[in-house]
Amino acid sequence: MPSSIVFDVGNVLLRWDPRFLFRKLFDDEARMEWFLANVFTPAHNLECDRGRGFADTVAELSARFPDFATAIRAFDERWSEMVPGEIEGTVELLREVRAKGIADYAITNFSREKFPVARARFPFLDGFRLAIVSGDEGLVKPDAEIYELFLARAGLGAADCVFIDDSPANVAGARAVGMHAIHFRDPGALRLELRALGFDL
């Protein structure tokens, strides 16, 4: 049975969605969705998570899409508005994990520029025994290398760990290296799945 719990951060512990911000900037929902699909896309966001600077991405996209320059800059300048707060039930569960002395870790796709911003707002992010932040490593989930890096640094075997992520692809990536993995849907279901794996929660 696993003995250590490894959390994703975005949409497991913290709410994150660009729409929290961009609904303030676009009057037309369809135009907002077009912007998110074609201008500052999930692929661009992933490259920022891989370590590319926001300034470089903003400059490149503003040159290509000058009509959207203000919205493009908002991805950097108003990033915090995409993260309105904690997912309270999961953060409560994390606090129980720590109170019981269960080893807790994190592997997160997160910009190296923005993770310190999140840590300043949400102090629980400083409490992990080890947090692997993609932007610091130049690696992203679901690539096997980021999970293998975590296991090497933590000194753990894959079977020792249960990994929690909202992305099915990232869950599959963890399972591919031998970790137990849970697809996060809501805090109540997560608690039940952890209990089924033997955790006293």
Backbone torsions as a table, in degrees:
resi	resn	phi	psi	omega
1	MET	NA	147.5	179.3
2	PRO	-69.3	152.8	179.5
3	SER	-118.4	-11.4	-175.2
4	SER	-125.9	144.6	-179.5
5	ILE	-114.5	129.8	-176.3
6	VAL	-118.6	117.4	-175.3
7	PHE	-99.2	141.6	156.1
8	ASP	-76.4	164.8	-179.9
9	VAL	-105.5	-61.6	-175.3
10	GLY	-66.5	123.7	179.4
11	ASN	66.0	16.9	164.6
12	VAL	-119.7	-50.8	178.1
13	LEU	-106.5	-33.1	178.9
14	LEU	-122.1	138.6	172.7
15	ARG	-72.7	132.8	177.2
16	TRP	-143.6	127.2	173.5
17	ASP	-164.4	125.2	178.0
18	PRO	-55.4	-25.4	-177.3
19	ARG	-65.0	-26.5	175.3
20	PHE	-56.9	-36.2	177.1
21	LEU	-85.3	-49.8	-165.8
22	PHE	-76.1	-15.8	170.8
23	ARG	-66.9	-20.4	175.1
24	LYS	-78.9	-21.8	-173.7
25	LEU	-102.1	-21.0	-178.5
26	PHE	-117.8	129.4	174.6
27	ASP	-80.0	-23.0	-174.3
28	ASP	-109.0	115.3	-178.6
29	GLU	-60.0	-40.8	-178.6
30	ALA	-65.6	-39.3	178.5
31	ARG	-66.7	-38.8	175.8
32	MET	-60.3	-45.6	-179.4
33	GLU	-65.0	-36.2	176.6
34	TRP	-63.2	-42.9	178.1
35	PHE	-59.3	-46.0	-177.4
36	LEU	-70.9	-24.7	179.6
37	ALA	-89.4	-23.4	-169.8
38	ASN	-125.4	-17.4	-176.8
39	VAL	-109.0	-82.2	175.0
40	PHE	-95.6	92.0	-167.1
41	THR	-93.1	168.9	172.8
42	PRO	-55.6	-33.0	178.1
43	ALA	-65.2	-40.0	176.6
44	HIS	-65.6	-40.5	178.5
45	ASN	-62.7	-39.7	179.2
46	LEU	-64.0	-36.6	177.8
47	GLU	-66.5	-35.2	172.5
48	CYS	-64.6	-39.0	175.9
49	ASP	-64.9	-27.4	-179.9
50	ARG	-79.4	-13.4	176.1
51	GLY	127.7	-5.4	177.6
52	ARG	-69.0	140.3	-179.2
53	GLY	-70.8	143.6	177.2
54	PHE	-61.2	-37.4	-177.7
55	ALA	-60.0	-40.9	179.2
56	ASP	-65.7	-42.8	180.0
57	THR	-65.9	-43.1	179.4
58	VAL	-62.0	-44.2	-179.4
59	ALA	-63.1	-44.8	-179.4
60	GLU	-62.1	-48.2	-175.2
61	LEU	-73.5	-33.1	177.6
62	SER	-65.2	-34.5	176.7
63	ALA	-68.5	-35.4	-179.2
64	ARG	-80.2	-32.1	-175.1
65	PHE	-130.5	66.8	-174.7
66	PRO	-60.6	-27.0	179.4
67	ASP	-67.4	-18.5	-179.1
68	PHE	-109.1	18.3	-172.6
69	ALA	-58.2	-40.5	-178.9
70	THR	-64.7	-44.6	179.2
71	ALA	-66.6	-37.2	178.8
72	ILE	-63.7	-44.7	178.8
73	ARG	-62.3	-31.1	-178.7
74	ALA	-63.1	-27.7	177.0
75	PHE	-57.2	-33.2	178.2
76	ASP	-92.7	-55.0	-170.2
77	GLU	-70.4	-27.8	-177.8
78	ARG	-121.1	29.5	-176.5
79	TRP	-54.7	-40.0	-174.9
80	SER	-60.9	-23.7	179.5
81	GLU	-72.4	-12.2	174.1
82	MET	-81.3	-10.6	-175.9
83	VAL	-121.9	83.8	-172.7
84	PRO	-75.5	-17.0	179.7
85	GLY	165.8	-172.3	-179.2
86	GLU	-77.5	156.9	162.3
87	ILE	-90.3	97.8	-162.4
88	GLU	-59.7	-40.7	-178.3
89	GLY	-63.8	-36.2	179.1
90	THR	-74.0	-39.3	178.1
91	VAL	-65.3	-37.6	175.0
92	GLU	-61.3	-42.6	178.1
93	LEU	-63.0	-41.7	177.2
94	LEU	-59.3	-42.3	179.3
95	ARG	-63.5	-37.0	175.7
96	GLU	-65.2	-42.3	177.4
97	VAL	-55.7	-46.5	-179.0
98	ARG	-68.1	-39.6	-179.5
99	ALA	-63.3	-31.9	-179.8
100	LYS	-86.8	-1.9	178.4
101	GLY	77.9	15.5	175.8
102	ILE	-74.9	134.6	-178.0
103	ALA	-66.4	125.7	-178.9
104	ASP	-123.9	139.1	-175.3
105	TYR	-138.5	175.2	175.8
106	ALA	-143.0	143.1	166.0
107	ILE	-129.1	116.5	-173.4
108	THR	-135.3	136.6	166.4
109	ASN	-79.4	109.3	-172.4
110	PHE	-156.4	137.9	176.4
111	SER	-60.2	138.0	176.4
112	ARG	-65.9	-23.2	177.4
113	GLU	-78.6	-35.5	-172.1
114	LYS	-94.3	-20.1	179.8
115	PHE	-62.1	-41.6	175.3
116	PRO	-61.5	-32.7	176.8
117	VAL	-63.5	-45.0	178.6
118	ALA	-65.2	-40.4	179.6
119	ARG	-61.7	-38.2	179.3
120	ALA	-65.3	-34.7	179.9
121	ARG	-81.7	-32.3	-172.1
122	PHE	-127.4	87.5	-172.3
123	PRO	-60.4	-21.6	179.4
124	PHE	-61.4	-19.8	179.1
125	LEU	-67.2	-16.3	178.0
126	ASP	-84.4	-5.1	-170.8
127	GLY	-92.6	-3.7	-178.8
128	PHE	-68.5	145.6	175.3
129	ARG	-63.1	-32.4	174.8
130	LEU	-157.6	134.0	174.4
131	ALA	-124.0	120.8	175.1
132	ILE	-95.3	115.0	-177.9
133	VAL	-106.3	120.9	-172.3
134	SER	-54.8	-42.4	-176.5
135	GLY	-64.2	-26.1	176.9
136	ASP	-77.6	-23.8	-171.3
137	GLU	-105.5	-15.5	-174.1
138	GLY	70.1	24.0	179.7
139	LEU	-131.7	147.8	178.3
140	VAL	-132.5	151.5	167.9
141	LYS	-69.6	146.5	9.7
142	PRO	-96.5	21.8	-179.7
143	ASP	-62.7	138.8	-176.2
144	ALA	-58.9	-31.4	-173.2
145	GLU	-60.3	-33.2	-177.0
146	ILE	-72.8	-35.7	176.3
147	TYR	-69.7	-40.7	179.7
148	GLU	-65.7	-37.9	175.3
149	LEU	-61.2	-45.1	177.8
150	PHE	-57.6	-49.8	-177.2
151	LEU	-60.6	-40.4	179.5
152	ALA	-65.3	-44.5	-178.2
153	ARG	-69.8	-37.2	-178.3
154	ALA	-79.5	-16.5	-177.0
155	GLY	68.7	36.8	-177.1
156	LEU	-117.8	151.6	168.2
157	GLY	-83.9	152.6	-177.9
158	ALA	-58.0	-39.4	-177.5
159	ALA	-69.7	-14.1	177.6
160	ASP	-75.3	-14.0	-166.9
161	CYS	-116.2	144.1	165.0
162	VAL	-116.9	126.2	-176.7
163	PHE	-105.5	137.9	-176.5
164	ILE	-120.2	125.7	-178.8
165	ASP	-151.4	148.7	177.4
166	ASP	-81.9	-12.9	-177.2
167	SER	-95.5	120.6	176.4
168	PRO	-56.5	-35.8	179.7
169	ALA	-64.2	-40.5	-180.0
170	ASN	-70.1	-35.3	174.4
171	VAL	-62.8	-44.6	178.5
172	ALA	-63.0	-37.9	178.3
173	GLY	-62.3	-40.5	178.1
174	ALA	-66.6	-42.7	179.4
175	ARG	-63.8	-32.5	-178.7
176	ALA	-64.9	-25.9	177.2
177	VAL	-96.6	4.9	173.4
178	GLY	101.8	4.5	178.6
179	MET	-81.5	148.1	163.2
180	HIS	-66.5	150.0	-179.0
181	ALA	-151.7	144.3	-179.5
182	ILE	-122.5	129.7	173.1
183	HIS	-82.3	112.3	-176.6
184	PHE	-73.1	130.0	174.0
185	ARG	-121.7	-45.5	176.8
186	ASP	-159.0	159.6	-174.3
187	PRO	-61.7	-37.8	-179.4
188	GLY	-63.4	-45.4	178.1
189	ALA	-64.7	-37.0	178.6
190	LEU	-62.0	-44.4	179.2
191	ARG	-57.8	-44.4	-179.5
192	LEU	-63.9	-39.2	-179.6
193	GLU	-69.0	-36.1	176.9
194	LEU	-68.4	-38.8	176.0
195	ARG	-61.1	-39.7	-180.0
196	ALA	-63.7	-24.7	177.5
197	LEU	-89.5	3.2	174.0
198	GLY	103.4	2.8	180.0
199	PHE	-82.8	135.3	-179.2
200	ASP	-85.5	82.7	-175.9
201	LEU	-133.1	NA	NA
